[in-house]
Amino acid sequence: MTTRVLYLIACAAGPTQYIDDGVRAAQSSGWDVCLVLTPSAAHWWQERLTELSALTGHAVRSQYKRPGEGDSLPKADAMLVAPLSCTSLNKWGAGIADTLALGLVSEGVNMGLPVVAMPYFNQAQARQPAVARSVTDLRSQGVIYLDGAYGYRSHRPKHGDPKAFPWGKAMSAINTHSRQGIPPL
């Protein structure tokens, strides 16, 4: 049996400091995990990138490759964007792919890959009008966006608990969504 490849894409949001928990949750669900970080998230982990590479067995990516460079990661079977920051949500919803992380998911969902996203930001950020538009735009493309009872409920400002990020809900959704077999375009 071939192991399925999951691109776990993490933004600069509180739970990213515990991204190894997310990697382990995916691995225990049978995924070969490739970790992709936004540049800001990679900066947070700069001193531990070697540790994360050892955990996944793959290079941790945060930058686009140079022209002519080969792919360093195997082809993805599914993508999980977690935690998704408010900034990255709104850039992705607007079609801005200025980071490798956003470029991969912008392309992936429109190539028929299962893509699940779980946010982590506070209630004040969630009330920004762009958030609702971005969520609607992503859902219209087929992104499974996990919020509220189905994912992460936004917290009051300065009251988040990044260690309690619901990785189990994210894994349940990606496992279910990836088995449904979305046909490629």
C-alpha positions as CSV (number, residue, x, y, z in Angstrom):
1,M,0.0,0.0,0.0
2,T,1.3,3.4,-0.9
3,T,1.3,6.1,1.8
4,R,-0.7,9.2,1.0
5,V,1.1,12.5,1.0
6,L,-0.3,15.4,3.0
7,Y,1.0,18.9,2.7
8,L,0.6,20.5,6.1
9,I,0.7,24.2,5.5
10,A,1.0,26.4,8.6
11,C,0.8,30.2,8.9
12,A,2.2,32.5,11.5
13,A,-0.6,31.9,14.1
14,G,-0.3,30.7,17.7
15,P,-0.7,27.0,17.2
16,T,2.3,26.9,14.8
17,Q,4.5,27.0,17.8
18,Y,3.1,23.4,18.3
19,I,3.2,22.4,14.7
20,D,5.0,19.2,15.6
21,D,1.7,18.1,17.3
22,G,-0.1,18.6,14.0
23,V,2.6,16.6,12.2
24,R,2.3,13.8,14.6
25,A,-1.5,13.8,14.4
26,A,-1.3,13.5,10.6
27,Q,1.4,10.8,10.8
28,S,-0.8,8.8,13.2
29,S,-3.6,9.0,10.7
30,G,-1.3,7.3,8.1
31,W,-0.1,10.4,6.2
32,D,3.4,11.0,4.9
33,V,3.6,14.7,6.0
34,C,5.4,17.4,4.1
35,L,5.5,20.6,6.1
36,V,5.3,24.0,4.4
37,L,5.4,27.2,6.4
38,T,4.7,30.8,5.5
39,P,7.9,32.9,5.7
40,S,6.9,34.4,9.1
41,A,6.1,30.9,10.5
42,A,9.5,29.7,9.2
43,H,11.1,32.5,11.0
44,W,9.5,31.4,14.3
45,W,10.9,27.9,13.8
46,Q,14.3,28.9,12.3
47,E,16.3,27.3,15.1
48,R,14.2,24.1,15.0
49,L,13.8,23.5,11.2
50,T,16.3,20.6,11.3
51,E,14.2,19.0,14.0
52,L,11.0,19.4,11.9
53,S,12.7,18.0,8.8
54,A,13.8,14.9,10.9
55,L,10.2,14.5,12.2
56,T,8.7,14.6,8.7
57,G,11.6,13.0,6.7
58,H,11.3,15.9,4.2
59,A,12.8,19.4,3.9
60,V,10.6,22.0,5.4
61,R,9.7,24.5,2.7
62,S,8.9,28.2,3.0
63,Q,10.1,29.7,-0.2
64,Y,9.5,29.2,-3.9
65,K,12.2,27.2,-5.6
66,R,14.4,28.8,-8.1
67,P,13.9,28.4,-11.8
68,G,15.3,25.0,-13.0
69,E,15.4,23.6,-9.4
70,G,13.7,20.2,-9.0
71,D,10.9,19.5,-6.6
72,S,12.2,18.5,-3.2
73,L,8.8,17.2,-2.0
74,P,6.7,14.3,-3.3
75,K,3.4,15.2,-5.0
76,A,0.6,15.9,-2.6
77,D,-2.6,13.8,-2.4
78,A,-4.2,16.4,-0.1
79,M,-3.5,19.7,1.7
80,L,-4.3,20.9,5.1
81,V,-3.9,24.6,5.9
82,A,-3.7,24.8,9.7
83,P,-3.4,27.0,11.5
84,L,-4.7,29.6,9.0
85,S,-4.0,33.2,10.0
86,C,-6.5,36.0,9.2
87,T,-3.9,37.6,7.0
88,S,-3.2,34.5,4.9
89,L,-7.0,33.7,4.7
90,N,-7.7,37.1,3.2
91,K,-4.7,37.0,0.8
92,W,-5.7,33.5,-0.3
93,G,-9.4,34.5,-0.7
94,A,-8.2,37.4,-2.9
95,G,-6.1,35.2,-5.1
96,I,-2.8,36.5,-3.8
97,A,-0.1,33.8,-4.0
98,D,2.9,35.7,-2.8
99,T,4.2,32.9,-0.7
100,L,4.9,29.2,-1.5
101,A,2.2,28.2,1.1
102,L,-0.5,30.2,-0.6
103,G,0.7,29.4,-4.1
104,L,0.4,25.7,-3.4
105,V,-3.1,25.8,-2.0
106,S,-4.3,28.3,-4.6
107,E,-3.2,25.9,-7.3
108,G,-4.0,22.6,-5.5
109,V,-7.7,23.3,-4.9
110,N,-8.2,24.3,-8.5
111,M,-6.4,21.1,-9.7
112,G,-8.8,18.9,-7.8
113,L,-6.8,18.2,-4.7
114,P,-8.8,17.9,-1.4
115,V,-7.9,21.1,0.6
116,V,-9.1,21.6,4.2
117,A,-8.4,24.8,6.1
118,M,-8.8,25.5,9.8
119,P,-8.3,29.1,11.1
120,Y,-6.8,30.4,14.3
121,F,-7.5,34.1,15.0
122,N,-9.5,36.1,17.4
123,Q,-13.1,37.4,17.3
124,A,-12.1,41.0,16.5
125,Q,-10.2,39.8,13.4
126,A,-13.0,37.5,12.5
127,R,-15.4,40.5,12.4
128,Q,-13.4,42.1,9.6
129,P,-15.7,42.2,6.5
130,A,-13.0,40.7,4.3
131,V,-13.0,37.5,6.4
132,A,-16.6,36.5,5.4
133,R,-15.9,37.3,1.8
134,S,-12.7,35.2,1.8
135,V,-14.4,32.2,3.4
136,T,-17.2,32.4,0.9
137,D,-14.7,32.6,-2.0
138,L,-12.7,29.7,-0.8
139,R,-15.7,27.5,-0.1
140,S,-17.0,28.3,-3.6
141,Q,-13.7,26.8,-4.9
142,G,-14.2,23.6,-2.9
143,V,-12.1,24.4,0.1
144,I,-13.4,22.8,3.3
145,Y,-13.2,25.6,5.8
146,L,-13.5,24.4,9.4
147,D,-14.9,27.0,11.8
148,G,-17.4,27.1,14.5
149,A,-18.6,23.8,15.9
150,Y,-16.9,22.0,13.0
151,G,-13.4,23.4,13.6
152,Y,-12.0,26.3,15.5
153,R,-14.2,28.9,17.2
154,S,-12.5,32.3,17.3
155,H,-11.4,33.3,20.7
156,R,-11.6,36.7,22.5
157,P,-8.6,38.9,21.8
158,K,-5.7,38.0,24.1
159,H,-7.5,34.8,25.3
160,G,-6.5,32.2,22.7
161,D,-5.1,28.8,23.7
162,P,-2.8,27.7,20.9
163,K,-1.9,24.5,22.6
164,A,-5.5,23.4,22.5
165,F,-5.8,23.8,18.7
166,P,-8.2,21.0,17.6
167,W,-5.8,18.9,15.4
168,G,-8.2,16.0,15.8
169,K,-11.0,17.9,14.0
170,A,-8.6,18.9,11.2
171,M,-7.4,15.3,10.7
172,S,-10.9,13.9,10.7
173,A,-11.9,16.4,8.0
174,I,-8.9,15.8,5.8
175,N,-9.3,12.0,6.2
176,T,-13.0,12.2,5.2
177,H,-12.5,14.7,2.4
178,S,-9.5,12.9,0.9
179,R,-11.4,9.6,0.8
180,Q,-14.3,11.2,-1.2
181,G,-12.0,11.4,-4.2
182,I,-12.5,14.7,-5.9
183,P,-11.9,14.2,-9.6
184,P,-9.1,16.4,-11.1
185,L,-10.0,19.2,-13.5
